[in-house]
Amino acid sequence: MDLLTPDLGLLFWQVLFFLALLFILTKFAWKPITQSLKEREQDIQSALDMAERTRAEMAKLQADNQKLQAEARAERDAIIRSAKDTSDRMIAEARDKASEEGKRILEQAREAMQTERQAMMAQVKKEVVDLSIQIAEKVLRKELSDKDSQEQLVKSLVAESRLN
């Protein structure tokens, strides 16, 4: 049973060494250990704070990015709308100009047709006058004694003039 019950002297020396070790550890090792634990705790806390700041900054950057994207979309839509309006206006102007040009060409064609018609009527009148003069000359040149032969000559000349 000696092994189970410690001797009083041994117990004294064990307590004395324990207290001496505790004093030495407290004096020389405890402060550096607690200091390093505090430093580590501060490092961990600063890392957590930095992570939180980074997270907040990332959220801000993401919000700014979304805002920039929305502005870019709005600007793109405005540019597209402006281009479409310009295109529609140009098409309308071209359509109006083409319509006016078509009306002007039709009016010129009508005027040209009217001028041609008047020229043709003048030509026909001239030919009728010339034909009438030719008939009258032939009638006057030929001396006819009776009225029947004059009528027959006029009829033949009229028939002859229709053939030409």
C-alpha positions in Angstrom: 0.0 0.0 0.0 2.9 2.1 0.0 2.4 2.9 -3.5 -1.1 4.2 -3.0 -0.4 6.6 -0.1 2.3 9.1 -0.8 4.9 10.0 1.8 4.6 13.3 3.6 8.1 14.4 2.5 7.4 13.5 -1.0 4.2 15.4 -0.9 6.0 18.5 0.5 8.6 18.5 -2.2 6.0 18.0 -4.9 4.0 21.0 -3.6 7.2 23.1 -3.3 8.2 22.3 -6.9 4.7 22.9 -8.1 4.6 26.3 -6.5 8.1 27.2 -7.7 7.1 26.1 -11.2 3.9 28.0 -10.9 5.8 31.2 -9.8 8.4 30.8 -12.6 5.7 30.2 -15.2 3.6 33.1 -13.8 6.7 35.4 -13.8 8.2 34.5 -17.1 5.8 32.4 -19.2 2.3 33.5 -18.2 2.6 37.1 -19.3 4.0 36.3 -22.8 1.5 33.5 -23.3 -1.4 35.8 -22.3 0.1 38.6 -24.4 0.4 36.3 -27.4 -3.2 35.1 -26.8 -4.3 38.7 -26.6 -2.4 39.6 -29.8 -3.9 36.6 -31.6 -7.3 37.6 -30.4 -6.7 41.1 -31.7 -5.4 39.7 -35.0 -8.5 37.6 -35.3 -10.7 40.5 -34.4 -9.0 42.8 -36.9 -9.3 40.1 -39.5 -13.0 39.8 -38.7 -13.4 43.6 -38.9 -11.5 43.7 -42.2 -13.8 41.0 -43.5 -16.8 42.9 -42.4 -15.5 46.1 -44.0 -14.6 44.2 -47.2 -18.1 42.7 -47.2 -19.7 46.1 -46.8 -17.4 47.5 -49.5 -18.3 44.7 -51.8 -22.0 45.3 -51.2 -21.4 49.0 -52.0 -19.4 48.2 -55.1 -22.1 45.8 -56.2 -24.8 48.4 -55.6 -22.6 50.9 -57.6 -22.2 48.4 -60.3 -25.9 47.8 -60.5 -26.5 51.5 -60.6 -23.9 51.9 -63.4 -25.5 49.1 -65.3 -29.0 50.7 -64.9 -27.6 54.0 -66.1 -25.9 52.3 -69.1 -29.2 50.5 -70.0 -31.0 53.8 -69.7 -28.5 55.5 -71.9 -28.5 52.7 -74.4 -32.3 52.8 -74.5 -32.2 56.6 -75.0 -29.7 56.2 -77.8 -31.8 53.5 -79.4 -35.0 55.6 -79.0 -33.2 58.6 -80.5 -31.9 56.6 -83.4 -35.3 55.2 -84.0 -36.9 58.7 -83.9 -34.3 60.0 -86.2 -34.8 57.0 -88.6 -38.6 57.5 -88.5 -38.2 61.2 -89.1 -35.8 60.6 -92.0 -38.2 58.0 -93.5 -41.1 60.4 -93.2 -39.1 63.2 -94.8 -38.0 60.9 -97.6 -41.6 59.7 -98.1 -42.9 63.3 -98.1 -40.1 64.4 -100.5 -40.8 61.4 -102.8 -44.6 62.2 -102.7 -43.9 65.8 -103.6 -41.5 64.8 -106.3 -44.1 62.3 -107.7 -46.7 65.0 -107.7 -44.3 67.4 -109.4 -43.4 64.8 -112.1 -47.2 64.0 -112.6 -47.9 67.8 -113.0 -45.0 68.1 -115.5 -46.3 65.1 -117.4 -49.8 66.6 -117.4 -48.4 69.9 -118.6 -46.4 68.1 -121.3 -49.4 66.2 -122.4 -51.5 69.4 -122.5 -48.7 71.1 -124.5 -48.5 68.1 -126.9 -52.3 68.0 -127.3 -52.3 71.7 -128.1 -49.5 71.2 -130.6 -51.3 68.3 -132.2 -54.6 70.3 -132.4 -52.6 73.2 -134.0 -51.0 70.7 -136.4 -54.4 69.2 -137.2 -55.9 72.6 -137.8 -53.0 73.6 -140.0 -53.4 70.4 -142.0 -57.1 71.0 -142.3 -56.5 74.6 -143.4 -53.8 73.4 -145.9 -56.1 70.7 -147.2 -59.0 73.1 -147.5 -56.8 75.6 -149.4 -55.6 72.8 -151.7 -59.2 71.7 -152.4 -60.2 75.3 -153.0 -57.3 75.8 -155.3 -58.0 72.7 -157.3 -61.7 73.7 -157.5 -60.8 77.2 -158.6 -58.2 76.0 -161.2 -60.5 73.7 -162.9 -63.2 75.3 -164.8 -66.3 73.5 -164.5 -69.5 74.2 -166.3 -72.0 72.6 -164.2 -72.8 72.2 -160.6 -72.9 68.4 -160.5 -69.3 68.1 -161.7 -68.2 70.6 -159.0 -69.9 68.5 -156.3 -68.4 65.3 -157.6 -65.0 66.9 -157.7 -65.3 68.1 -154.1 -66.5 64.6 -153.0 -63.6 62.9 -154.7 -61.1 65.3 -153.2 -62.6 64.8 -149.7 -62.4 61.0 -150.2 -58.9 61.4 -151.5 -57.9 63.5 -148.5 -59.3 60.9 -146.0 -57.1 58.3 -147.5 -54.0 60.3 -146.9 
